[in-house]
């Protein structure tokens, strides 16, 4: 685990890999997950953070044996790295160090607020033949799996729909957008934004002419929801099970490291970043941006 030791993702994911000291979890107010969220086949063995005290606390709570003084110190000692420091929005800048050494790397969402930077990171991974993954965990939601298994045929061909969620567009809107893209697929042509900062309303036009909307509102209560309308019917997908989507994402990352096969193409990550960046630029505008 590289960076973000005091934040939610590092605390959650480290527990899912390693388990935790329950008394320390309660004392230090770590998130709590059921044993069913444990991820087999891998263990966090090293942690680095710019604030060593944060790294040492995470190590104590989650039984991580090695706290290192520099992030580079893990190279050659681990099979992969995860960079869970999404709160600083500087997490992506750590990735190149490991990718250049061919270390399989997970970078937290969003990969970047700047599409050019995101593209450059993916290019480094490809140049050095390093496995790389970056996404919102909602891509792996149990509710999306259930829709695909039980309801997709009843909806028919999906022709339109909407996704919505709380908070800020780029940092948090990625969750609702990635859920939508996972359900309906990539292939976006252009974006409009009829909203304003913290009240974003994006119209997303696909190359095949389909239109979807993404609403991200900072005043909205916690909800991640996608409504889909098809040639036969409609369904609502409301994502609630965070333990499942976190642990499943971690399992897919471990599987990628073991098999060498990414669970989805990096092009989808880049398309999602381009949509969010375009939406941020188009606030209070009547223009549309081809991505």
BAFI-3210 file (N, C-alpha, C; in Angstrom, 3 decimals, decimal comma, padded with zeros to 6 digits):
// residues 291
n [1|2|3|4|5|6|7|8|9|10|11|12|13|14|15|16|17|18|19|20|21|22|23|24|25|26|27|28|29|30|31|32|33|34|35|36|37|38|39|40|41|42|43|44|45|46|47|48|49|50|51|52|53|54|55|56|57|58|59|60|61|62|63|64|65|66|67|68|69|70|71|72|73|74|75|76|77|78|79|80|81|82|83|84|85|86|87|88|89|90|91|92|93|94|95|96|97|98|99|100|101|102|103|104|105|106|107|108|109|110|111|112|113|114|115|116|117|118|119|120|121|122|123|124|125|126|127|128|129|130|131|132|133|134|135|136|137|138|139|140|141|142|143|144|145|146|147|148|149|150|151|152|153|154|155|156|157|158|159|160|161|162|163|164|165|166|167|168|169|170|171|172|173|174|175|176|177|178|179|180|181|182|183|184|185|186|187|188|189|190|191|192|193|194|195|196|197|198|199|200|201|202|203|204|205|206|207|208|209|210|211|212|213|214|215|216|217|218|219|220|221|222|223|224|225|226|227|228|229|230|231|232|233|234|235|236|237|238|239|240|241|242|243|244|245|246|247|248|249|250|251|252|253|254|255|256|257|258|259|260|261|262|263|264|265|266|267|268|269|270|271|272|273|274|275|276|277|278|279|280|281|282|283|284|285|286|287|288|289|290|291]
n.u [000,853|000,685|000,865|-001,790|-002,469|-004,029|-006,556|-009,858|-009,880|-007,355|-007,461|-009,725|-009,110|-006,712|-007,556|-009,246|-007,487|-005,675|-007,001|-007,696|-006,948|-009,463|-010,041|-008,349|-009,349|-011,846|-011,016|-009,591|-011,410|-011,713|-013,102|-015,584|-015,935|-017,595|-016,500|-016,838|-015,938|-013,243|-010,216|-008,790|-005,538|-003,614|-001,566|-001,027|002,157|003,928|003,992|003,834|003,888|003,806|003,491|004,813|003,754|001,054|001,306|002,438|000,394|-001,615|-000,245|-000,094|-002,815|-003,661|-001,851|000,513|003,668|005,915|007,010|008,018|010,588|010,786|008,905|010,006|011,343|009,897|010,129|011,034|010,528|007,898|004,965|003,150|001,714|-000,552|-002,095|-003,723|-004,344|-006,506|-007,546|-005,774|-005,503|-003,125|-002,211|-001,858|000,568|002,457|002,512|004,175|006,768|006,692|005,610|007,571|009,401|008,206|006,320|003,266|000,464|-002,026|-003,892|-005,700|-009,076|-010,116|-008,171|-006,874|-007,544|-006,990|-007,108|-004,856|-002,738|-003,649|-003,598|-000,849|000,100|-000,992|000,359|003,012|002,798|002,255|004,558|006,504|005,545|003,975|001,537|-001,538|-004,082|-006,964|-009,789|-013,235|-014,556|-017,199|-017,653|-017,570|-019,855|-022,179|-024,881|-024,856|-023,879|-026,044|-028,091|-027,154|-027,302|-029,985|-031,844|-031,218|-032,049|-034,797|-035,081|-034,239|-032,782|-030,828|-031,737|-031,737|-031,116|-030,282|-027,839|-027,008|-025,587|-023,938|-022,020|-018,951|-018,135|-015,792|-014,068|-015,884|-018,115|-017,262|-017,927|-020,728|-020,748|-018,966|-020,362|-022,562|-021,265|-020,223|-022,551|-023,786|-021,807|-018,808|-018,029|-018,629|-019,430|-019,787|-020,138|-022,265|-022,948|-025,413|-025,484|-024,070|-021,148|-020,857|-023,478|-023,977|-025,145|-024,931|-025,217|-024,759|-023,688|-023,751|-021,813|-023,493|-025,789|-027,402|-028,602|-027,666|-027,957|-026,054|-026,194|-024,771|-024,689|-023,848|-025,427|-027,001|-028,110|-026,385|-026,249|-026,084|-027,150|-028,589|-030,727|-032,287|-033,536|-035,161|-035,862|-037,747|-038,420|-037,797|-035,358|-034,207|-031,091|-029,700|-026,968|-025,562|-024,007|-021,135|-019,053|-018,985|-018,390|-015,887|-014,269|-014,495|-013,334|-010,670|-010,109|-010,192|-008,015|-005,898|-006,225|-005,552|-002,827|-001,870|-002,593|-001,923|-003,798|-005,756|-008,859|-010,542|-010,376|-007,848|-008,598|-011,253|-011,063|-009,717|-011,623|-013,668|-012,383|-012,029|-014,710|-015,523|-013,700|-014,399|-017,038|-016,552|-015,348|-017,409|-019,383|-022,205|-022,578|-023,610|-022,410|-021,202|-018,832|-016,724|-015,370]
n.v [-001,175|002,093|005,256|007,425|006,273|007,007|007,194|006,166|004,133|002,817|001,802|000,150|-001,691|-002,852|-004,253|-006,106|-007,692|-008,563|-008,970|-007,858|-006,276|-006,357|-004,859|-002,662|-001,645|-000,697|001,159|003,060|003,827|002,636|001,578|-001,053|-004,394|-007,392|-010,842|-012,147|-010,440|-010,750|-011,157|-013,716|-015,227|-013,228|-010,823|-007,851|-006,732|-004,641|-001,173|002,246|005,670|009,238|010,401|008,888|007,982|007,513|005,356|003,477|003,087|001,941|-000,383|-001,643|-002,071|-003,706|-005,767|-005,539|-006,320|-004,729|-001,438|001,075|003,516|004,925|005,090|003,726|001,670|-000,668|-001,922|-004,807|-006,343|-006,894|-008,264|-006,664|-003,350|-001,184|001,945|003,809|006,442|008,502|010,874|013,025|013,659|013,459|011,021|009,594|010,412|008,919|006,518|006,074|005,499|002,820|001,516|001,881|000,077|-002,234|-003,188|-004,578|-002,479|-000,748|002,128|004,452|005,718|009,022|008,283|010,534|014,052|015,210|014,409|014,117|013,578|011,155|009,565|009,552|008,061|005,526|005,060|004,837|002,471|000,659|000,919|-000,167|-002,636|-003,220|-004,421|-002,767|-001,009|000,936|002,257|002,927|001,202|000,536|-000,527|-003,220|-003,965|-005,860|-005,554|-004,800|-007,118|-008,785|-007,574|-008,075|-010,832|-011,476|-009,573|-008,263|-009,364|-009,009|-006,279|-005,726|-004,261|-001,636|001,683|004,230|006,152|006,975|008,072|008,667|010,449|011,506|014,422|015,675|016,282|015,147|013,818|012,236|011,752|009,925|007,409|006,930|007,335|005,336|003,053|003,316|003,165|000,597|-000,877|-000,182|-000,031|001,178|003,858|006,566|009,656|012,471|015,185|017,169|019,759|020,828|021,872|023,331|024,040|021,558|020,965|019,278|018,297|016,132|015,462|012,657|011,568|008,841|007,156|005,690|007,129|006,980|008,476|009,430|010,481|012,028|012,826|014,675|015,786|017,882|018,369|016,204|013,291|010,250|008,099|005,743|005,260|003,801|004,142|002,312|002,080|000,170|-001,636|-003,464|-003,097|-001,706|-001,065|-000,411|000,116|000,080|000,735|-000,615|-002,344|-002,046|-003,535|-005,753|-004,670|-003,491|-005,699|-007,453|-005,973|-005,943|-008,673|-009,026|-007,508|-008,946|-011,312|-010,380|-009,822|-012,399|-013,776|-012,142|-010,859|-008,115|-007,063|-005,429|-003,229|-000,658|001,485|002,022|003,181|005,545|006,741|007,302|009,178|011,229|011,955|012,964|015,087|016,692|017,323|018,911|021,135|022,203|023,387|025,488|026,063|026,064|024,590|021,570|018,927|017,021|013,935]
n.w [000,000|-000,999|000,065|001,321|003,792|005,969|005,053|003,891|001,839|001,933|004,528|004,383|002,277|003,134|005,388|004,147|002,749|004,794|007,189|010,589|013,749|015,899|018,156|017,902|015,511|016,359|018,298|016,797|014,956|012,400|009,214|009,177|008,134|006,991|007,507|005,137|003,225|002,982|001,118|-000,572|-001,226|-001,385|000,335|002,180|002,494|002,758|003,599|002,750|003,623|003,353|005,790|008,352|010,775|010,221|008,472|010,188|012,052|010,409|009,753|012,267|012,901|010,824|010,593|008,972|007,998|007,282|007,363|005,296|004,474|002,117|-000,912|-003,035|-001,861|-001,798|-004,209|-005,938|-003,757|-003,555|-005,176|-006,423|-006,419|-004,690|-004,951|-002,929|-002,398|-002,999|-002,084|-002,074|-004,706|-005,980|-006,253|-008,619|-009,584|-008,364|-009,676|-011,972|-011,083|-010,297|-012,515|-014,454|-013,589|-014,175|-012,361|-011,415|-011,066|-009,222|-009,480|-007,654|-008,031|-009,206|-012,117|-013,121|-013,190|-015,523|-018,832|-020,533|-018,793|-017,721|-020,028|-020,474|-018,317|-018,786|-021,156|-020,236|-018,763|-020,831|-022,402|-020,757|-020,404|-018,171|-015,951|-015,406|-013,657|-013,086|-011,556|-010,605|-007,847|-008,108|-010,544|-010,178|-008,842|-006,923|-007,521|-010,196|-011,372|-010,761|-012,254|-014,868|-014,887|-014,248|-015,243|-017,651|-020,134|-019,963|-020,149|-022,695|-025,658|-024,569|-024,675|-023,620|-020,594|-017,154|-014,763|-011,363|-008,568|-005,496|-004,343|-005,752|-009,229|-010,711|-008,830|-007,367|-008,924|-010,732|-009,779|-010,235|-013,000|-013,912|-013,175|-014,913|-017,462|-017,280|-017,370|-019,842|-021,706|-023,469|-025,840|-026,275|-027,839|-027,510|-025,090|-023,046|-020,623|-018,669|-016,201|-013,191|-011,143|-008,685|-009,100|-011,338|-014,545|-016,913|-020,381|-022,235|-025,229|-027,365|-029,937|-031,505|-031,386|-029,118|-026,050|-022,780|-019,350|-016,745|-013,447|-010,923|-007,737|-005,128|-002,934|-002,645|-000,931|000,127|-002,499|-005,118|-008,247|-011,136|-013,846|-016,341|-019,615|-021,986|-025,072|-024,333|-021,678|-018,390|-015,810|-012,482|-011,040|-008,030|-006,117|-003,311|-001,758|-000,452|000,666|-000,979|-003,566|-003,160|-002,274|-004,426|-006,493|-005,554|-005,683|-008,450|-009,206|-008,018|-009,433|-011,998|-011,621|-011,227|-013,575|-015,688|-017,224|-017,770|-016,193|-017,622|-020,471|-020,661|-022,174|-021,530|-018,998|-019,734|-021,421|-019,580|-017,933|-019,816|-020,313|-017,785|-017,461|-019,639|-018,930|-016,647|-017,805|-019,296|-017,801|-017,213|-019,895|-023,339|-025,182|-026,766|-026,284|-028,191|-027,431]
ca.u [000,000|001,538|000,164|-003,185|-002,647|-005,043|-007,841|-010,833|-009,566|-006,221|-007,920|-010,657|-008,472|-005,723|-008,307|-009,786|-006,381|-004,915|-007,722|-007,370|-007,137|-010,796|-010,012|-007,730|-010,308|-012,836|-010,349|-009,158|-012,562|-011,548|-014,323|-015,777|-016,501|-017,776|-015,444|-017,081|-015,247|-011,818|-009,692|-007,765|-004,493|-002,670|-001,409|-000,252|003,400|004,669|003,205|004,560|003,124|004,632|003,401|005,149|002,858|-000,147|001,684|002,664|-000,910|-002,234|000,487|-000,487|-004,209|-003,884|-000,788|001,412|004,948|007,001|006,781|009,249|010,833|010,598|008,037|010,838|011,896|009,129|010,442|011,817|010,116|006,459|004,482|002,297|001,443|-001,807|-001,940|-005,092|-004,408|-007,289|-007,973|-004,835|-005,518|-001,748|-001,862|-001,436|001,959|003,304|002,423|005,248|007,928|006,532|005,369|008,861|010,099|007,399|005,551|001,809|000,084|-003,391|-003,997|-007,054|-009,890|-009,993|-006,769|-006,435|-008,544|-006,474|-007,008|-003,504|-001,945|-004,120|-003,074|000,592|000,321|-001,266|001,447|004,177|002,530|002,407|005,959|007,313|004,829|003,548|000,096|-002,023|-005,534|-007,498|-011,240|-014,126|-014,939|-018,591|-017,612|-017,704|-020,969|-023,053|-026,153|-024,643|-023,818|-027,397|-028,823|-026,699|-027,710|-031,419|-032,760|-030,829|-032,890|-036,140|-035,029|-034,002|-031,706|-030,895|-031,728|-031,455|-031,094|-029,611|-027,102|-026,916|-024,844|-023,665|-020,697|-018,322|-018,198|-014,641|-013,581|-016,893|-019,026|-016,728|-018,602|-021,980|-020,434|-018,378|-021,462|-023,306|-020,459|-020,142|-023,845|-024,198|-020,655|-018,139|-018,378|-019,206|-018,958|-019,724|-020,661|-022,741|-023,239|-026,396|-025,454|-023,028|-020,275|-021,547|-024,830|-023,683|-026,108|-024,283|-025,831|-023,696|-024,146|-022,958|-021,564|-024,652|-026,915|-028,086|-028,350|-027,801|-027,623|-025,349|-026,441|-023,933|-025,114|-023,210|-026,446|-027,724|-027,711|-025,587|-026,947|-025,548|-028,302|-028,657|-032,009|-032,062|-034,771|-034,858|-036,916|-038,750|-038,796|-036,831|-034,938|-033,394|-029,975|-029,243|-025,774|-025,469|-023,138|-019,755|-018,135|-018,866|-017,682|-014,476|-013,551|-014,451|-012,301|-009,369|-009,936|-009,887|-006,641|-005,031|-006,339|-004,766|-001,410|-001,547|-002,815|-001,430|-004,915|-006,575|-010,284|-011,215|-009,334|-007,488|-009,329|-012,471|-010,645|-009,410|-012,878|-014,351|-011,679|-012,332|-016,089|-015,552|-012,967|-015,225|-018,144|-016,066|-015,064|-018,602|-020,398|-022,841|-022,300|-024,515|-021,575|-020,892|-017,431|-016,449|-014,252]
ca.v [000,000|003,267|006,525|007,430|005,313|007,446|007,358|005,070|003,019|002,051|001,089|-000,902|-002,721|-003,574|-005,215|-007,172|-008,597|-009,060|-009,012|-006,716|-006,361|-005,774|-003,834|-001,474|-001,112|000,085|002,276|004,077|004,130|002,121|000,955|-002,443|-005,226|-008,788|-011,763|-012,539|-009,494|-011,064|-011,465|-014,751|-015,331|-012,109|-010,173|-006,608|-006,993|-003,393|000,057|003,524|006,913|010,403|010,522|007,546|007,585|006,940|004,036|002,575|002,729|000,989|-001,641|-002,263|-002,506|-004,706|-006,773|-005,361|-006,502|-003,822|-000,019|001,512|004,953|005,496|004,209|002,889|000,557|-001,907|-002,510|-006,021|-007,061|-007,168|-008,702|-005,623|-002,246|-000,446|003,348|004,139|007,831|009,308|012,145|014,099|013,846|013,386|009,603|009,085|010,785|007,875|005,277|005,891|004,897|001,367|001,044|001,836|-001,131|-003,386|-003,683|-004,428|-001,314|-000,232|003,531|004,742|006,585|008,946|008,186|011,922|015,015|015,670|013,263|013,946|012,899|009,774|008,882|009,372|006,967|004,283|004,893|004,329|001,059|-000,120|000,955|-001,034|-003,916|-003,361|-004,529|-001,535|-000,971|002,075|002,272|002,957|-000,148|000,257|-001,367|-004,616|-004,030|-007,049|-005,216|-004,832|-008,542|-009,333|-007,082|-008,803|-012,231|-011,679|-008,574|-007,643|-009,861|-008,447|-004,876|-005,667|-003,352|-000,413|002,809|005,456|005,950|008,016|007,682|009,807|010,237|012,712|015,011|016,475|015,563|014,345|012,972|011,303|011,403|008,760|006,193|006,754|007,215|004,025|002,091|003,439|002,647|-000,856|-001,444|000,064|-000,138|002,405|004,318|007,909|010,601|013,859|015,493|018,507|019,919|021,896|022,266|024,211|023,339|020,838|020,647|018,918|017,478|015,851|014,661|011,849|011,050|007,736|007,166|005,095|008,044|006,896|009,568|009,134|011,628|011,811|013,899|014,620|016,956|017,859|018,436|014,938|012,269|009,160|007,125|005,474|004,667|003,855|003,743|001,876|001,933|-000,598|-001,918|-004,346|-002,708|-000,856|-001,510|000,486|-000,543|000,896|000,046|-000,406|-003,302|-001,590|-004,624|-006,617|-004,093|-003,344|-006,971|-008,014|-005,234|-006,430|-010,016|-008,900|-007,026|-010,092|-012,212|-009,788|-010,016|-013,819|-014,280|-011,209|-010,409|-007,078|-007,394|-004,563|-002,490|000,676|002,487|002,408|004,148|006,828|007,341|007,830|010,403|012,274|012,403|013,794|016,334|017,503|017,846|019,986|022,306|022,680|023,920|026,760|026,262|025,380|023,835|020,161|018,610|015,674|013,386]
ca.w [000,000|-001,183|000,262|001,751|004,881|006,936|004,377|003,885|000,952|002,466|005,723|003,963|001,456|003,939|006,196|003,306|002,459|005,939|008,445|011,450|015,197|016,060|019,211|017,333|014,540|017,110|018,965|015,836|014,094|011,048|008,689|009,579|007,078|007,406|007,104|003,740|002,344|002,924|-000,219|-000,440|-002,245|-001,378|001,642|002,197|003,232|002,932|003,511|002,786|003,601|003,657|007,253|008,817|011,868|009,609|007,965|011,317|012,609|009,490|009,903|013,540|012,868|009,773|010,597|007,831|008,693|006,907|007,088|004,623|004,540|000,778|-001,684|-003,902|-001,087|-001,977|-005,517|-005,795|-002,558|-003,636|-006,491|-006,994|-005,514|-004,787|-004,563|-002,541|-001,931|-003,936|-001,502|-002,402|-006,167|-006,472|-006,184|-009,924|-009,843|-007,807|-010,450|-012,952|-010,413|-010,276|-013,875|-015,167|-013,123|-014,551|-011,214|-011,565|-010,263|-009,182|-009,076|-007,211|-008,887|-010,658|-012,499|-013,163|-013,672|-016,813|-019,750|-021,074|-017,782|-017,671|-021,207|-020,324|-017,367|-019,513|-022,121|-019,492|-018,465|-022,067|-022,827|-019,895|-020,309|-016,779|-015,743|-014,792|-013,461|-012,345|-011,755|-009,450|-007,437|-008,462|-011,750|-009,761|-007,896|-006,922|-008,152|-011,645|-011,728|-010,698|-013,418|-016,059|-014,797|-014,092|-015,792|-018,923|-021,226|-019,823|-020,565|-024,137|-026,050|-023,763|-025,606|-022,896|-019,154|-016,380|-013,570|-010,445|-007,342|-004,722|-004,192|-006,804|-010,502|-011,135|-007,743|-006,886|-010,005|-011,437|-009,333|-010,983|-014,420|-014,205|-013,109|-016,169|-018,574|-017,115|-017,746|-021,234|-022,581|-023,915|-027,187|-026,181|-028,846|-027,062|-023,753|-022,688|-019,197|-018,463|-014,808|-012,666|-010,212|-007,606|-009,556|-012,727|-015,280|-018,189|-021,436|-022,830|-026,523|-027,899|-031,376|-032,178|-031,260|-027,817|-025,107|-021,363|-018,505|-015,483|-012,485|-009,724|-006,975|-003,815|-001,883|-002,657|000,022|-000,413|-003,338|-006,458|-008,905|-012,594|-014,413|-017,713|-020,373|-023,183|-026,047|-023,735|-020,326|-017,691|-014,490|-011,673|-010,366|-006,908|-005,616|-001,863|-001,071|-000,630|000,996|-002,150|-004,712|-002,803|-002,236|-005,777|-007,219|-005,093|-006,238|-009,888|-009,312|-007,726|-010,582|-013,072|-011,312|-011,373|-014,934|-016,699|-018,057|-017,119|-016,205|-018,600|-021,185|-020,164|-022,959|-020,815|-017,983|-020,381|-021,879|-018,396|-017,545|-020,816|-020,081|-016,574|-017,715|-020,536|-018,144|-015,780|-018,634|-020,001|-016,888|-017,603|-021,322|-024,278|-026,123|-026,504|-026,545|-028,708|-026,660]
c.u [000,897|000,696|-001,248|-003,476|-003,736|-006,445|-008,611|-010,375|-008,413|-006,648|-008,836|-009,923|-007,443|-006,404|-008,803|-008,707|-005,868|-005,741|-007,271|-007,527|-008,437|-010,825|-009,410|-008,627|-011,323|-012,202|-010,046|-010,210|-012,285|-012,900|-014,367|-016,468|-016,644|-016,632|-015,612|-016,383|-013,750|-011,419|-008,584|-006,667|-003,514|-002,652|-000,631|000,971|004,186|003,702|004,149|003,556|004,075|004,617|003,618|004,222|001,573|000,140|001,842|001,352|-001,605|-001,573|000,078|-001,890|-004,386|-002,731|000,052|002,835|006,011|006,490|008,080|009,351|010,700|009,725|008,846|011,368|011,128|009,473|011,386|011,421|008,630|006,105|003,660|002,156|000,043|-001,561|-003,335|-005,317|-005,181|-007,597|-007,043|-004,930|-004,099|-001,286|-001,299|000,032|002,938|003,453|003,640|006,475|007,872|006,344|006,670|009,703|009,311|006,548|004,054|001,280|-001,414|-003,329|-005,456|-007,769|-009,853|-008,519|-006,137|-007,622|-008,186|-006,327|-005,602|-002,603|-002,357|-003,566|-001,578|000,908|000,077|-000,159|002,710|003,996|002,745|003,862|006,790|006,637|004,440|002,027|-000,390|-003,541|-005,904|-008,990|-011,947|-014,509|-016,375|-018,713|-017,921|-018,849|-021,767|-024,346|-026,034|-024,567|-025,222|-028,244|-028,437|-027,214|-029,230|-032,299|-032,434|-031,737|-034,284|-036,197|-034,895|-032,820|-031,871|-030,751|-031,467|-031,438|-030,410|-028,895|-027,000|-026,172|-024,479|-022,269|-020,245|-018,136|-017,017|-014,240|-014,593|-017,892|-018,554|-017,446|-019,866|-021,713|-019,868|-019,424|-022,261|-022,540|-020,342|-021,419|-024,144|-023,034|-020,042|-018,633|-019,019|-018,584|-018,807|-020,425|-021,159|-022,920|-024,161|-026,349|-024,311|-022,193|-021,071|-023,018|-024,762|-024,764|-025,553|-025,214|-024,711|-024,245|-023,191|-022,791|-022,724|-025,917|-027,654|-027,665|-028,593|-027,486|-026,915|-025,582|-025,582|-024,168|-024,581|-024,213|-027,216|-027,208|-027,002|-026,464|-026,172|-026,608|-028,195|-030,041|-031,822|-033,398|-034,452|-036,064|-038,021|-039,228|-037,733|-036,488|-034,146|-032,330|-029,460|-028,134|-025,557|-024,360|-021,669|-018,749|-017,918|-018,071|-016,216|-013,735|-013,461|-013,431|-010,908|-009,097|-009,578|-008,463|-005,662|-005,048|-005,523|-003,280|-001,006|-001,619|-002,213|-002,516|-005,747|-008,059|-011,105|-010,122|-009,088|-008,207|-010,618|-012,163|-010,412|-010,677|-013,628|-013,695|-011,982|-013,744|-016,147|-014,855|-013,761|-016,389|-017,727|-015,815|-016,330|-019,688|-020,895|-022,595|-023,363|-023,726|-021,557|-019,440|-017,327|-015,230|-013,422]
c.v [001,236|004,531|006,335|006,543|005,719|007,496|006,033|003,876|002,173|001,221|-000,070|-002,039|-003,513|-004,610|-006,387|-008,172|-009,305|-009,403|-007,859|-007,086|-005,618|-004,683|-002,541|-000,827|-000,220|001,326|003,412|004,365|003,788|001,624|-000,519|-003,208|-006,658|-009,664|-012,210|-011,608|-009,773|-011,522|-012,502|-014,595|-014,193|-011,493|-008,877|-006,838|-005,725|-002,219|001,242|004,645|008,055|010,716|009,125|007,067|006,967|005,533|003,038|002,158|001,716|-000,382|-002,369|-002,848|-003,700|-005,691|-006,729|-005,368|-005,448|-002,411|000,526|003,030|005,666|004,547|003,266|001,655|-000,747|-002,618|-003,693|-006,866|-007,432|-007,604|-007,632|-004,512|-001,700|000,952|003,862|005,591|008,704|010,690|013,297|014,512|014,016|011,932|009,085|009,374|009,771|006,682|005,031|005,213|003,374|000,802|000,935|000,631|-002,396|-003,961|-003,518|-003,399|-001,037|001,202|003,849|005,661|008,022|008,939|009,568|012,788|015,512|014,471|013,041|013,244|011,433|008,971|008,610|008,232|005,627|004,009|004,354|002,843|000,201|-000,183|-000,047|-002,388|-004,241|-003,470|-003,306|-001,552|000,265|002,139|002,663|001,526|-000,486|-000,514|-002,824|-004,826|-005,324|-006,768|-005,179|-006,274|-009,143|-008,847|-007,877|-010,238|-012,393|-010,801|-008,064|-008,096|-009,244|-006,988|-004,758|-004,780|-002,042|000,787|004,151|005,148|007,103|007,399|008,893|009,415|011,561|013,269|015,729|015,631|014,637|013,352|011,895|010,881|010,216|007,482|005,928|006,573|005,835|002,922|002,114|002,820|001,134|-001,525|-001,301|000,030|001,204|002,814|005,687|008,820|012,009|014,033|016,929|018,548|021,112|022,440|023,204|023,431|022,824|020,578|020,295|018,015|017,276|015,078|013,968|011,198|009,971|007,846|006,563|005,937|007,975|008,049|009,079|010,402|011,156|013,029|013,676|015,912|016,866|017,886|017,128|014,015|011,125|008,174|006,975|004,671|004,850|003,358|003,476|001,597|001,273|-000,837|-002,799|-003,881|-001,836|-001,473|-000,395|-000,334|000,412|000,137|000,403|-001,214|-002,950|-002,685|-005,504|-005,943|-003,834|-004,676|-007,604|-007,291|-005,738|-007,830|-009,954|-008,378|-008,172|-011,082|-011,694|-010,024|-011,464|-014,302|-013,407|-010,645|-009,372|-007,425|-006,528|-003,734|-001,101|001,773|002,923|003,412|005,515|007,510|007,974|009,134|011,540|012,820|013,347|015,128|017,256|018,121|019,002|021,268|022,963|023,213|025,279|027,090|025,550|024,549|022,354|019,920|017,184|015,133|012,416]
c.w [000,000|-001,043|000,785|002,945|005,866|006,341|004,264|003,052|001,476|003,674|005,344|003,270|002,247|004,826|005,366|002,896|003,714|007,166|009,331|012,914|015,514|017,120|018,688|016,276|015,246|017,726|018,002|014,762|012,631|010,529|009,063|008,466|007,572|006,904|005,652|002,757|002,248|001,523|-000,074|-001,490|-002,294|000,015|001,462|003,085|003,525|002,847|003,579|002,849|003,919|005,151|007,842|009,938|011,326|009,091|009,103|011,977|011,717|009,618|011,183|013,470|011,935|009,611|009,317|008,383|008,422|006,630|006,506|004,612|003,220|-000,026|-002,574|-003,177|-001,267|-003,286|-005,326|-004,607|-002,575|-005,057|-007,193|-005,965|-005,759|-004,239|-004,217|-002,156|-002,910|-003,384|-001,845|-003,865|-006,710|-006,540|-007,500|-010,221|-009,257|-008,761|-011,333|-012,352|-010,498|-011,683|-014,666|-014,763|-013,449|-013,441|-011,501|-010,565|-010,376|-008,700|-008,780|-008,199|-008,377|-011,032|-012,602|-013,529|-015,058|-017,749|-020,297|-020,071|-017,687|-018,845|-021,079|-019,358|-018,041|-020,526|-021,442|-019,191|-019,703|-022,515|-022,039|-019,641|-018,862|-016,708|-014,968|-014,743|-012,661|-012,615|-010,464|-009,122|-007,821|-009,770|-011,394|-008,779|-008,048|-007,674|-009,682|-012,122|-011,752|-011,868|-014,659|-016,062|-014,876|-014,974|-017,185|-020,058|-021,175|-020,251|-022,078|-024,454|-025,284|-024,689|-024,917|-021,401|-018,452|-015,183|-012,669|-009,182|-006,698|-004,942|-005,459|-008,057|-010,746|-010,052|-007,358|-007,950|-010,815|-011,028|-010,155|-012,466|-014,739|-014,103|-014,413|-017,337|-018,495|-017,587|-019,233|-022,215|-022,932|-025,298|-027,212|-027,225|-028,285|-025,721|-023,720|-021,173|-019,027|-017,043|-014,474|-011,662|-009,008|-007,901|-011,041|-013,307|-016,685|-019,109|-022,193|-024,092|-027,014|-029,411|-032,155|-032,012|-029,937|-026,910|-023,684|-020,576|-017,239|-014,608|-011,253|-008,952|-005,546|-002,672|-001,732|-001,554|-000,675|-001,188|-004,643|-007,193|-010,418|-013,013|-015,902|-018,392|-021,703|-024,057|-025,470|-022,366|-019,694|-016,339|-013,803|-010,960|-009,289|-006,189|-004,152|-001,193|-001,287|-000,303|-000,226|-003,255|-004,401|-002,922|-003,622|-006,633|-006,839|-005,647|-007,725|-010,094|-009,058|-008,887|-011,768|-012,852|-011,568|-012,818|-016,021|-017,592|-017,312|-017,209|-017,159|-019,276|-020,607|-020,932|-022,276|-019,707|-018,598|-020,887|-020,715|-017,941|-018,532|-020,632|-018,882|-016,797|-018,627|-019,780|-017,261|-016,574|-019,169|-019,078|-017,368|-019,071|-022,153|-025,288|-025,795|-026,903|-027,031|-027,955|-027,500]
res [x|x|x|x|x|x|x|x|x|x|x|x|x|x|x|x|x|x|x|x|x|x|x|x|x|x|x|x|x|x|x|x|x|x|x|x|x|x|x|x|x|x|x|x|x|x|x|x|x|x|x|x|x|x|x|x|x|x|x|x|x|x|x|x|x|x|x|x|x|x|x|x|x|x|x|x|x|x|x|x|x|x|x|x|x|x|x|x|x|x|x|x|x|x|x|x|x|x|x|x|x|x|x|x|x|x|x|x|x|x|x|x|x|x|x|x|x|x|x|x|x|x|x|x|x|x|x|x|x|x|x|x|x|x|x|x|x|x|x|x|x|x|x|x|x|x|x|x|x|x|x|x|x|x|x|x|x|x|x|x|x|x|x|x|x|x|x|x|x|x|x|x|x|x|x|x|x|x|x|x|x|x|x|x|x|x|x|x|x|x|x|x|x|x|x|x|x|x|x|x|x|x|x|x|x|x|x|x|x|x|x|x|x|x|x|x|x|x|x|x|x|x|x|x|x|x|x|x|x|x|x|x|x|x|x|x|x|x|x|x|x|x|x|x|x|x|x|x|x|x|x|x|x|x|x|x|x|x|x|x|x|x|x|x|x|x|x|x|x|x|x|x|x|x|x|x|x|x|x|x|x|x|x|x|x|x|x|x|x|x|x]
***
